[in-house]
Amino acid sequence: MVQTLDEDSAVDPWRRRARRSRRQMPLWQELPLLLVVAFCLAVLIRTFLLQAFFIPSGSMEDTLLIGDRVLVNKVVYDVRDPVRGEVVVFRGTDRWAPQVDDQPEPGFAGKLARTVGDLVGVSRPGEKDFIKRVIGLPGDRVACCDSQGRVTVNGAPLDEPYVLRNSPLDLPPNPGECRSRRFDEVVVPPGQIFVMGDHREVSQDARCQGPVPIDNVVGRAFLVVWPSSRWDPLSVPSTFDDVPGPAAASSGVPPVRPTPQADVLLLLPLATALRGSRAFRTVTSSPAT
């Protein structure tokens, strides 16, 4: 019995020292490891799942205000197509005027910081990234206006509560400008979408710059995450519930109501967990005009 106690007393201190050495990693070793892990996670999330986007203009007011940060689901359109009424981020085509950039050309350090920031979703705005609302899908006939000055899709007029400042009706349409509310009927080509900003007075969108290929869509903006006072999901309005599909418009087939909320529910827990993260409070990546 005495021998057993001696053996235990000889072994226990060694075990205690081993456990203590594993637990007490010096800060100068632990901190770089944590930074590398955090960077890798940020790159993976930004590349395949979520990205925070900074809103630099008023073309989506009052749904989105200047300075808002929104989370974009980058995987949803890998499994389904866009739905009317969704707010999407996309790369503009050659017809879309780029974002004006008056900033001086950065030096080597600035370019390096911009590259690293872009990897993790914390960078300056890009020139060809935009955010708009989907109005028409492939094959849809979009026009303006009916007798009440409303946009029509496949002959169905849209009551748009999110449009608080519309374009004037008295201006003649101009193919190179979006100042007029009126525009001729557009048949959305296959594989493309017709998008418009909610602030129609200032938005430069598909009315004058043409539809956007679905392949150019980065993802769906589904949540305003900053400032915290404006934390709110970007849900699909009921405006488009009664809009018939392109074929149904002439056949009388009732429209099918989409259910795009499922993809939001999948990512909402992750967005909630990241809400207080400092990284999302400083994101200025890929703006939309």
C-alpha positions in Angstrom: 0.0 0.0 0.0 2.9 2.3 0.8 4.6 1.4 -2.5 1.5 2.3 -4.4 1.2 5.6 -2.8 4.9 6.3 -3.6 4.3 5.4 -7.2 1.3 7.6 -7.5 3.1 10.5 -5.9 6.0 10.0 -8.4 3.7 9.9 -11.4 1.1 12.5 -10.5 3.5 15.5 -10.5 4.8 14.5 -14.0 1.2 14.3 -15.3 0.3 17.6 -13.7 3.3 19.3 -15.3 2.5 17.8 -18.7 -1.1 19.0 -18.5 0.0 22.4 -17.3 2.5 22.8 -20.2 -0.2 22.0 -22.7 -2.7 24.4 -21.2 -0.3 27.3 -20.7 0.8 28.1 -24.3 2.6 31.5 -24.4 0.5 34.3 -25.8 3.1 35.1 -28.5 2.5 31.5 -29.8 -1.2 31.4 -29.3 -2.1 34.8 -30.8 -0.6 34.1 -34.3 -2.3 30.7 -34.4 -5.7 32.2 -33.6 -5.2 35.0 -36.2 -4.3 32.4 -38.9 -7.4 30.3 -38.0 -9.6 33.4 -38.0 -8.3 34.5 -41.4 -8.8 31.1 -43.0 -12.4 31.0 -41.7 -13.1 34.5 -42.9 -11.8 33.6 -46.4 -13.8 30.4 -46.6 -17.0 32.1 -45.4 -16.5 35.1 -47.8 -15.7 32.8 -50.8 -18.4 30.2 -50.5 -21.1 31.3 -48.1 -21.6 34.9 -47.0 -20.2 38.3 -47.8 -20.9 41.7 -46.3 -21.5 44.6 -48.8 -21.4 48.3 -48.1 -24.1 50.6 -49.6 -22.5 53.8 -50.9 -25.4 55.4 -52.8 -29.1 56.1 -52.5 -30.4 54.1 -55.4 -32.2 51.6 -53.1 -33.6 54.1 -50.6 -35.5 53.8 -48.4 -35.1 50.0 -48.4 -31.3 50.5 -48.0 -29.6 53.7 -46.9 -26.2 55.0 -47.6 -23.8 53.4 -45.1 -25.9 50.3 -44.5 -24.1 46.9 -44.5 -26.0 43.9 -45.9 -25.3 40.2 -45.8 -25.4 38.4 -49.1 -26.1 34.7 -49.5 -23.7 33.5 -52.2 -24.8 29.9 -52.5 -28.6 30.3 -52.9 -28.5 30.7 -56.7 -26.4 27.6 -57.1 -29.5 25.6 -56.2 -32.3 27.8 -57.6 -32.9 30.8 -59.9 -33.6 34.4 -58.6 -37.2 35.3 -57.7 -39.1 38.5 -58.5 -38.9 40.9 -55.6 -35.5 39.7 -54.3 -32.7 42.2 -53.7 -29.6 40.9 -55.5 -25.9 42.0 -55.8 -24.4 41.5 -59.3 -21.6 42.5 -61.5 -22.7 45.0 -64.2 -22.2 44.3 -67.8 -20.2 46.6 -70.2 -23.3 48.7 -70.6 -23.5 49.5 -66.9 -21.6 52.7 -66.0 -18.9 51.9 -63.5 -18.7 53.4 -60.0 -16.8 56.7 -60.1 -13.6 56.4 -58.2 -11.9 59.7 -57.3 -9.4 58.1 -54.8 -5.7 58.4 -55.7 -3.9 55.3 -56.9 -2.6 53.5 -53.7 1.0 52.5 -53.3 2.3 49.0 -52.7 1.2 48.9 -49.1 -2.3 50.1 -50.0 -2.6 47.5 -52.8 -1.5 44.8 -50.4 -4.0 45.9 -47.8 -6.8 46.0 -50.4 -6.0 42.5 -51.6 -6.0 41.1 -48.1 -9.2 43.0 -47.3 -10.9 41.7 -50.4 -10.1 38.1 -49.4 -11.9 38.5 -46.1 -14.7 40.8 -47.3 -13.3 44.0 -45.7 -12.2 46.2 -48.6 -13.0 49.3 -50.6 -16.0 49.3 -53.0 -15.6 47.8 -56.5 -16.6 49.7 -59.6 -18.8 47.2 -61.2 -20.8 45.7 -58.3 -24.4 46.9 -58.0 -27.5 46.1 -55.9 -31.0 46.2 -57.2 -34.4 44.5 -56.9 -35.4 41.8 -59.4 -38.5 42.9 -61.4 -38.5 40.6 -64.3 -37.4 37.0 -65.0 -36.4 35.4 -68.3 -39.2 35.6 -70.8 -41.1 38.3 -68.8 -42.5 41.3 -70.5 -41.8 44.4 -68.5 -43.1 47.9 -69.4 -44.2 51.2 -67.9 -46.7 52.5 -67.5 -50.4 51.6 -67.1 -53.1 54.2 -66.7 -52.0 54.7 -63.0 -48.3 55.1 -63.8 -47.4 51.6 -62.6 -44.8 49.1 -63.9 -46.4 46.0 -65.5 -45.0 42.5 -65.7 -46.7 40.2 -68.1 -49.6 42.6 -68.1 -50.0 42.6 -64.3 -49.6 46.1 -62.7 -47.3 46.3 -59.7 -48.2 48.1 -56.5 -44.8 48.8 -55.1 -44.8 50.0 -51.5 -41.0 50.0 -51.4 -40.9 52.8 -54.1 -41.2 56.0 -52.1 -39.7 58.4 -54.7 -40.6 57.5 -58.3 -39.4 58.9 -61.6 -41.5 61.7 -63.1 -44.1 60.7 -65.7 -43.8 64.0 -67.7 -40.3 63.3 -68.9 -40.0 61.6 -72.3 -38.2 58.2 -72.3 -34.5 58.3 -73.2 -32.7 55.1 -74.0 -29.5 56.4 -72.4 -31.0 57.7 -69.2 -33.2 56.4 -66.4 -34.8 59.7 -65.5 -38.2 59.0 -67.0 -40.6 56.6 -65.5 -41.9 55.5 -68.9 -40.1 52.9 -71.0 -41.1 50.7 -73.9 -41.9 47.0 -73.3 -38.8 44.8 -72.7 -38.9 41.1 -73.2 -36.3 39.8 -70.8 -33.8 37.5 -72.7 -33.2 33.9 -71.6 -30.7 33.6 -68.8 -31.1 37.3 -67.7 -33.1 39.3 -65.2 -34.6 42.8 -65.3 -33.6 44.8 -62.2 -34.5 48.3 -60.9 -33.6 50.4 -57.9 -36.2 51.3 -55.3 -35.3 55.0 -55.5 -36.4 55.4 -59.1 -35.5 59.1 -59.4 -31.7 58.4 -59.1 -31.3 54.7 -59.9 -29.5 53.8 -63.1 -30.8 50.3 -63.8 -32.1 48.0 -66.5 -34.5 50.7 -67.9 -31.5 52.3 -69.6 -28.6 49.9 -69.1 -30.2 46.7 -70.0 -30.9 43.3 -68.3 -28.3 41.5 -66.3 -27.1 37.9 -67.0 -28.0 35.6 -64.1 -24.4 34.3 -64.2 -23.4 37.8 -63.1 -25.4 37.6 -59.9 -23.1 37.3 -56.8 -26.0 36.5 -54.5 -29.1 37.5 -52.6 -29.0 40.3 -50.1 -31.1 39.0 -47.3 -30.3 40.9 -44.1 -29.3 44.4 -43.0 -26.7 43.9 -40.3 -25.3 47.4 -39.7 -26.1 49.9 -38.2 -27.6 47.8 -35.4 -30.7 50.1 -35.3 -31.6 48.9 -38.9 -31.1 45.2 -38.3 -33.9 43.8 -40.5 -34.4 40.9 -43.0 -34.8 41.9 -46.7 -38.0 39.8 -47.3 -39.8 39.4 -50.6 -42.8 41.7 -50.8 -46.3 40.4 -51.8 -46.2 42.8 -54.8 -45.4 39.9 -57.2 -47.7 37.2 -55.8 -50.2 37.6 -58.6 -47.8 38.1 -61.5 -48.3 35.3 -64.0 -45.4 33.6 -65.6 -44.5 34.4 -69.3 -46.5 31.4 -70.6 -49.3 31.8 -68.1 -49.8 35.4 -69.1 -51.5 34.2 -72.3 -52.9 30.8 -71.2 -54.7 31.9 -68.0 -52.7 29.5 -65.8 -52.7 30.9 -62.2 -49.3 32.1 -61.0 -47.1 29.9 -58.7 -46.1 31.7 -55.5 -42.4 31.3 -54.8 -41.1 30.5 -51.3 -37.6 32.0 -51.2 -37.6 32.4 -47.4 -36.0 28.9 -46.8 -32.5 30.1 -47.9 -32.8 33.0 -45.4 -33.7 30.7 -42.6 -30.6 28.5 -43.3 -28.2 31.4 -42.9 -30.0 33.5 -40.3 -28.4 31.7 -37.3 -24.9 32.4 -38.7 -25.7 36.0 -39.4 -27.0 36.4 -35.9 -23.8 35.0 -34.4 -21.7 37.3 -36.6 -23.8 40.4 -35.9 -21.6 41.7 -33.1 -18.4 41.0 -34.9 -16.1 44.0 -35.5 -15.3 42.8 -39.0 -18.9 43.2 -40.2 -19.0 46.7 -38.7 -16.2 47.9 -40.9 -16.9 46.1 -44.1 -16.9 48.4 -47.2 -16.6 45.7 -49.8 -18.2 45.7 -53.2 -20.6 48.6 -53.2 -23.8 48.9 -55.2 -25.2 51.9 -56.9 
